[in-house]
Amino acid sequence: MTLKIYLIKKFIKAFFICSGVSYSFFFIFSLIGNLGEKFTFKSILYLSILNSFQIFTYIPSYLFILSFCIFIIYLKSKNELIIIKEYVELKKLFLIIFPILALFTFIEIKKEVFSETIEKIKSDLISSKNLEDTKILISSEGNKKKYTFFIGYDGENKTINEYLNFEIHNQTIHSGEMSANLSIYKNDLISNESTVYENNSFRQMTSKKKLFKNFFNFWSVNTRAIIKNKVSGISSNYNIVQSIIFYGLFYFCISIIFLSKRLVDRGMNTMKVFLLILSIFLYNLLIPKILLSNFQFIFQIISIIIFVLIFFKIKKYE
């Protein structure tokens, strides 16, 4: 058995142990939390399963760190880590574990997509009959999010009771519109009277206004919650490249700490290693959550530079 296959098999084993234990805890707590809901026991079980998987999509780095920790403990317990560090160069070790790092980096980039998919399944599961006449359209573009609610649709009479739309920019409601006087004309949703929120003030509109084109087609084709993301090609490509560099450096930093020569030393102060990993982990969690209206590009570049400096600082002693 080659070293590459041996190490990957050991990591996969550690990964499944960590995933299984973590999933069991998440499932039990989720099940206890859902028992008070007015669902069938089968629905509660299914919902608890989805909740447990969704937690993994929020912080996949947590799973990587614990798995790597179990992996290193296993190698150290049989003195295999000393032998590997003595005869195998660090860059060769990185080539061996690179597929694992690439996989977790991909999961980090796509974690919001995975989470939204699970959330949509949960939404369809817990939606009651009272919500069958309601649909929500969520669209996003950069730091802007637009929420549109269609409430009280009567398919037989072709009527709808209420329309609500509001736009959020940088966590603040920027504008909105609400109407309970609606009609459908030539397949389009029309407002006969509405209340508009704009520039921190409300005003009444008594004139007719087209709110939504091809409303019947939209209602019949889409499910209860529809999420659309509008991102320009240039912005989207930049975000992907920035995410690959940021998360790639994060996983490389964590890996190089675990594969450090210092960790081989049994007299090493593990508390220092723990605090260093915890600091990098929290930095990885907090930085992507910070959104600036100005200088966002510069802020992202600085965050990447900090990871580069951390990486070379740790590698310097190898």
ABEGO torsion letter per residue (X at the ends): XBAAAAAAAAAAAAAAAAAAAAAAAAAAAAAAAAAABBBBAAAAAAAAAAAAAAAAAABAAAAAAAAAAAAAAAAAAAGAAAAAAAABBAAAAAAAAAAAAAAAAAAAAAAAAAAAAAAAAAAAAABBAAAAABBBBBBBBEABBBBBBBBGBBAAAGBBABBBBBBBBGGBBABBBBBABBBBBGGBBBBABBBBBBGGBBBBBABBBBABBGAAAAAAABBABBBBBBBBAAAAAAAAAAAAAAAAAAAAAAAAAAABAAAABAABBAAAAAAAAAAAAAAAAAAAABBBABGAAAAAAAAAAAAAAAAAAAAAAX
